[in-house]
């Protein structure tokens, strides 16, 4: 029986490279001089610091450009609130989301069942979703429908087997 898996993964090497490029650009650009702006990768999050909210927004834009250039989906970022920090500076944390949560998997299961394609079954397996059908064309229709829908997480379709 043909199957495929729906997963949400991040290539951490590409994220690391994007953050390094953004930090390098922020440190060398003229409009960021003497503003204390920095971009750093922490454990499961990206930290942005600056002296003003305007400079913070500009640093976030530089980071997003670097991520898009390296084909990392911006849906994987979950921005927190802009917080006041010590020394009249502001900071923002962008958490990295990977994996499909149980709530999100229920939503995906409901969406797949709502498509009404006969013989298609989906089940949650850890942080991924397995979709099965007797017909390969039905699975391809499910992939196309999932690509059109917006679920606020980056989805990849892997392990397609006949």
C-alpha positions, -999 to 999 in steps of 0.1 A, spaced: 0 0 0 16 33 -10 24 57 18 42 90 25 51 109 57 43 146 64 71 161 86 82 195 97 120 197 99 146 224 100 180 222 85 199 236 115 231 240 95 213 263 71 198 282 101 233 285 116 247 298 84 219 323 79 223 337 115 261 339 110 256 358 77 230 382 93 253 388 123 282 396 99 261 420 79 247 437 110 283 442 124 296 457 91 266 478 78 269 516 83 233 521 96 239 496 124 271 513 137 271 522 174 236 508 179 246 476 198 227 455 174 234 418 174 219 385 161 228 353 178 217 317 177 209 301 210 195 267 220 163 265 199 160 302 194 175 333 177 182 363 199 180 398 184 193 428 204 194 465 195 192 500 210 159 509 194 128 490 180 135 504 146 170 490 145 156 457 158 130 456 130 158 462 105 179 434 120 149 411 118 145 420 81 182 412 75 178 379 93 147 370 73 164 378 40 193 355 49 169 327 59 149 330 27 181 330 6 191 297 22 156 282 17 146 281 54 109 287 57 99 318 78 70 297 92 96 280 113 101 312 133 79 321 162 87 357 172 82 367 208 73 402 221 98 430 220 112 433 255 130 461 273 165 450 283 192 465 304 210 497 294 180 512 274 181 484 248 155 461 234 155 424 226 134 399 208 135 361 208 125 341 177 118 305 187 125 278 161 96 255 155 103 220 142 81 189 144 43 186 142 26 191 176 -3 169 186 -28 197 180 -14 205 146 -15 167 137 -52 166 147 -58 196 124 -39 179 95 -58 146 100 -91 165 100 -81 184 68 -71 151 50 -103 134 60 -123 165 50 -109 162 14 -132 133 9 -108 112 -11 -120 76 -8 -95 52 7 -70 77 21 -61 72 57 -38 93 79 -23 85 113 0 104 137 33 87 145 53 108 170 60 142 154 51 131 119 20 121 100 17 89 79 -8 90 49 -18 58 32 -39 49 2 -43 22 -23 -38 46 -52 -7 67 -58 -28 94 -75 -48 99 -44 -17 105 -23 -4 130 -49 -38 148 -46 -34 149 -8 1 164 -12 -12 190 -36 -40 200 -13 -17 202 17 7 225 -3 -22 248 -11 -35 250 25 -17 272 51 -10 255 84 16 280 99 43 253 99 67 243 72 57 209 59 79 184 39 67 153 23 91 124 26 94 87 24 70 82 -5 67 45 -10 48 23 -34 
